[in-house]
Amino acid sequence: MDAHIKKVYVPMTETGFYILLCLRQANHGYGIVQKVKELTKGAIVLAPGTMYGSLSKMEKDGLIRFVREEEKRKIYIITALGNEVLEIEMKRIERLYRNMEEMK
């Protein structure tokens, strides 16, 4: 992973985290919005501008890739680089959680 990717994506925003998490299975922007809303019980609702801007940037940076188009919706999936970034972030979150539990 090059320095630019690490600087931009580590640590991740919630938006970036949820997009990569959801794209472990191929999906489109609206599907991601719905899945995040479901996962967070409505606590996080991704706005279309944020979602599509993030998808575009992540595709350009190689974290996700376009798979196909279905009914005018672009379907994306996470790449190996995206998985690497997601794993780093998940380990960071696990560490934060562990530290929090130790301090209770």
C-alpha positions as CSV (number, residue, x, y, z in Angstrom):
1,M,0.0,0.0,0.0
2,D,1.5,3.3,-1.0
3,A,1.8,6.3,1.3
4,H,-1.0,8.3,-0.5
5,I,-3.6,5.6,0.2
6,K,-2.5,5.2,3.8
7,K,-2.6,8.9,4.4
8,V,-6.0,9.4,2.8
9,Y,-7.8,6.3,4.2
10,V,-6.2,5.4,7.5
11,P,-8.0,6.1,9.8
12,M,-11.2,5.8,7.8
13,T,-14.3,7.9,7.9
14,E,-17.5,6.1,8.8
15,T,-18.7,6.6,5.3
16,G,-15.5,5.0,3.8
17,F,-15.6,2.1,6.3
18,Y,-19.3,1.2,5.6
19,I,-18.8,1.5,1.8
20,L,-15.9,-1.0,1.9
21,L,-17.6,-3.2,4.4
22,C,-20.7,-3.4,2.2
23,L,-18.7,-4.0,-1.0
24,R,-17.3,-7.3,0.2
25,Q,-20.4,-8.4,-1.8
26,A,-21.1,-6.6,-5.2
27,N,-23.6,-3.8,-4.7
28,H,-24.7,-0.4,-6.1
29,G,-24.8,2.9,-4.3
30,Y,-28.5,2.8,-3.3
31,G,-28.0,-0.8,-2.1
32,I,-25.1,0.4,0.1
33,V,-27.2,3.3,1.5
34,Q,-30.0,0.8,2.4
35,K,-27.6,-1.7,4.0
36,V,-25.8,0.9,6.1
37,K,-29.2,2.2,7.3
38,E,-30.1,-1.4,8.2
39,L,-26.8,-2.2,9.9
40,T,-26.9,1.0,12.0
41,K,-30.6,0.9,12.7
42,G,-31.0,4.3,11.1
43,A,-28.2,6.0,13.0
44,I,-26.2,6.6,9.8
45,V,-27.9,7.5,6.5
46,L,-25.5,8.2,3.7
47,A,-26.4,11.1,1.5
48,P,-26.3,10.5,-2.2
49,G,-23.7,13.2,-2.8
50,T,-21.4,11.7,-0.2
51,M,-22.0,8.2,-1.4
52,Y,-21.3,8.8,-5.1
53,G,-18.4,11.1,-4.4
54,S,-16.8,8.4,-2.2
55,L,-17.5,5.7,-4.7
56,S,-15.9,7.7,-7.5
57,K,-12.8,8.5,-5.3
58,M,-12.4,4.9,-4.1
59,E,-12.7,3.6,-7.6
60,K,-10.0,6.1,-8.8
61,D,-7.8,5.1,-5.9
62,G,-8.2,1.4,-6.6
63,L,-10.1,0.4,-3.5
64,I,-13.2,-0.7,-5.4
65,R,-13.8,-1.6,-9.0
66,F,-16.8,-1.4,-11.3
67,V,-18.2,-4.8,-12.1
68,R,-21.2,-4.2,-14.3
69,E,-24.3,-2.1,-14.8
70,E,-27.8,-3.3,-13.9
71,E,-30.9,-1.2,-14.7
72,K,-28.7,2.0,-14.9
73,R,-27.1,1.2,-11.6
74,K,-23.3,0.7,-11.4
75,I,-22.3,-2.3,-9.4
76,Y,-19.0,-2.2,-7.5
77,I,-17.0,-4.7,-5.5
78,I,-14.0,-4.2,-3.1
79,T,-10.5,-4.9,-4.5
80,A,-7.5,-6.6,-2.8
81,L,-6.2,-3.1,-1.9
82,G,-9.6,-2.1,-0.5
83,N,-9.6,-5.3,1.6
84,E,-6.2,-4.4,2.9
85,V,-7.3,-1.0,4.0
86,L,-10.5,-2.4,5.5
87,E,-8.5,-5.0,7.5
88,I,-6.2,-2.2,8.9
89,E,-9.3,-0.2,10.0
90,M,-11.1,-3.2,11.5
91,K,-7.9,-4.0,13.6
92,R,-7.7,-0.4,14.7
93,I,-11.4,-0.4,15.8
94,E,-10.9,-3.7,17.6
95,R,-7.9,-2.2,19.4
96,L,-9.9,0.8,20.4
97,Y,-12.7,-1.4,21.7
98,R,-10.3,-3.6,23.7
99,N,-8.6,-0.6,25.2
100,M,-12.0,0.9,26.2
101,E,-13.1,-2.4,27.8
102,E,-9.8,-2.5,29.8
103,M,-10.4,1.0,31.2
104,K,-13.9,0.3,32.5
